[in-house]
């Protein structure tokens, strides 16, 4: 059975606007993030979704509840963002100043350890298992998955066969939609980072801003 899964990054928070690394820190959506969720709720695609999954972070749960009103909601902790340890809460520029070469090496190779952070291999494993679970539980339903930039990038990288060292180069904006087509268990990425609906006045699917990496 051919179906499309909507894979969505949560909306804006104060930390995303400040470009701070946010993994385990449980910040909620800000005013604009809530408005993004309301915009998504107006899409015909959102209305067609039958079940929604989300990580256990407030920013994801709040977005899912607003965007997919009255739809069954499953909370899956393993869909949460990577715990960035010593990098948590710092901006990109602050990390360049404080950690310099170490930060640059990690950007090129996320398998390098960050002090106090989640092991990258463990992050990969738990997100993969969560993704497999939601697909297997809903072989015949239209579903949406609300998660974070890291998990969305990982799923796209896995499907397209990218090296995981390059997964952070996949652009995943807040409130963006990545469409995954599933046919007899085989996944294909149909579009990444669609935020067109945020500026569209129609209820149809808009794709003004798509990253096709």
C-alpha positions in Angstrom: 0.0 0.0 0.0 1.5 3.3 -1.1 1.3 6.1 1.5 3.0 9.3 2.6 4.3 9.9 6.1 4.7 13.5 7.2 8.0 13.9 9.1 8.0 17.3 10.8 10.4 19.3 12.9 8.7 21.2 15.8 8.1 24.9 15.6 10.3 27.8 16.8 11.5 28.2 20.4 13.5 31.0 21.9 16.5 28.7 21.7 16.1 28.0 18.0 15.8 31.7 17.2 19.0 32.3 19.2 20.7 29.3 17.4 21.4 27.5 20.6 22.0 23.7 20.7 18.9 22.2 22.3 18.7 18.5 22.9 17.7 17.4 26.4 16.7 20.9 27.5 12.9 20.9 27.6 12.0 24.3 26.2 8.5 25.0 24.9 7.4 26.7 21.7 7.4 30.5 21.6 4.6 32.6 20.1 5.8 32.1 16.6 6.2 28.4 17.1 2.6 28.1 18.1 1.6 30.2 15.1 3.5 27.8 12.8 1.6 24.9 14.3 -1.7 26.7 13.7 -0.7 27.2 10.0 0.0 23.5 9.6 -3.4 22.6 11.1 -5.0 24.4 8.1 -3.3 22.1 5.5 -5.4 19.5 3.8 -2.6 17.0 4.4 -2.8 17.6 8.2 -6.6 17.0 8.1 -6.0 13.7 6.3 -3.6 12.4 9.0 -5.1 9.6 11.1 -2.5 9.2 13.8 0.4 11.3 15.2 3.6 10.4 16.9 5.9 12.8 18.8 9.0 12.9 21.0 8.4 13.5 24.7 9.8 17.1 24.6 7.3 19.9 25.2 8.2 21.7 22.0 7.3 18.6 20.0 4.2 17.7 22.0 2.8 21.2 21.9 3.4 21.5 18.2 1.7 18.1 17.5 -1.4 18.9 19.6 -2.0 22.2 17.9 -1.2 21.1 14.3 -3.2 17.9 14.5 -6.1 18.7 16.7 -8.1 15.8 18.1 -5.9 13.2 16.4 -4.6 10.2 18.4 -1.2 11.1 19.8 1.6 8.6 20.6 4.5 9.8 22.6 7.8 8.1 21.7 10.8 9.2 23.9 13.3 7.8 21.5 12.3 10.4 18.9 13.8 13.1 21.0 16.9 15.2 19.9 20.4 14.1 20.7 21.7 15.2 24.1 24.5 17.6 23.3 26.2 17.5 26.7 28.8 20.2 27.1 27.5 21.9 23.9 24.0 22.2 25.2 22.6 25.7 25.5 25.5 27.4 23.6 25.2 29.2 20.3 27.2 28.2 17.3 29.3 31.3 17.6 30.0 30.7 21.3 31.1 27.1 20.6 33.5 28.4 17.9 35.0 30.8 20.4 35.1 28.3 23.4 35.9 25.0 21.7 37.4 26.1 18.3 39.1 23.2 16.7 37.2 20.6 18.8 33.9 22.0 17.6 35.0 22.1 14.0 36.2 18.5 14.1 32.8 17.4 15.6 30.9 19.2 12.8 32.9 17.1 10.3 32.7 13.9 12.3 29.8 13.6 14.8 31.1 10.2 16.0 33.8 12.2 17.9 32.7 12.4 21.6 31.4 15.5 23.2 31.9 15.7 27.0 28.8 14.6 28.9 26.9 14.1 25.6 24.9 11.2 24.3 27.0 8.7 22.4 26.3 9.3 18.7 26.0 5.6 17.9 23.4 5.3 20.6 21.5 8.2 19.2 21.5 6.6 15.7 20.2 3.3 17.2 17.3 4.7 19.2 16.0 6.9 16.4 16.2 4.1 13.9 14.3 1.8 16.2 11.6 4.5 16.9 11.2 5.1 13.2 10.8 1.4 12.4 8.3 1.1 15.3 5.9 3.8 14.1 6.0 2.5 10.5 5.3 -1.1 11.6 2.5 -0.1 13.8 0.7 1.9 11.1 1.0 -0.1 7.9 -2.4 1.2 6.6 -2.8 4.6 8.3 -1.8 8.1 7.3 0.6 9.2 10.0 2.7 12.3 11.0 5.8 12.2 13.1 6.8 15.4 15.0 10.5 15.3 16.0 13.6 17.4 15.9 16.3 18.4 13.4 18.7 15.6 14.3 16.2 12.7 14.0 14.8 14.1 10.8 18.3 14.5 9.3 19.2 11.0 10.3 16.1 9.4 8.8 16.7 11.3 5.5 20.3 10.2 5.5 19.4 6.6 6.1 16.8 6.5 3.3 19.1 8.2 0.8 22.3 6.3 1.8 24.2 9.4 2.9 27.3 9.1 5.2 26.2 10.0 8.7 29.2 12.3 9.0 27.3 14.6 6.6 23.8 14.4 8.1 24.1 17.7 9.9 24.5 19.4 6.5 20.8 18.5 5.7 18.8 21.6 6.3 15.8 21.1 8.5 14.0 24.3 9.4 11.6 24.7 12.3 8.1 23.5 11.3 9.3 22.1 8.1 7.7 19.1 6.5 9.7 16.2 5.0 7.5 13.8 3.0 8.4 10.1 3.0 6.7 7.8 0.6 6.3 4.2 1.8 5.5 1.4 -0.6 5.6 -2.2 0.6 8.0 -1.3 3.4 10.4 0.7 1.1 10.9 4.4 2.0 11.6 7.1 -0.5 12.1 10.8 0.3 9.8 12.9 -1.8 10.8 16.3 -0.4 12.8 17.8 2.4 12.3 21.0 4.4 9.0 22.2 2.9 8.0 25.4 4.7 5.9 26.8 1.9 2.6 26.5 3.8 3.9 29.0 6.3 3.5 31.8 3.8 0.7 30.3 1.7 -3.0 31.3 2.0 -4.3 28.1 0.5 -5.2 24.8 2.2 -3.4 22.9 -0.6 0.1 21.6 -0.2 2.6 24.3 -1.0 6.3 23.8 -1.5 8.0 27.1 -1.8 11.1 26.2 0.1 12.4 22.7 -0.3 15.9 21.3 0.3 16.5 18.5 -2.1 19.8 17.2 -0.8 
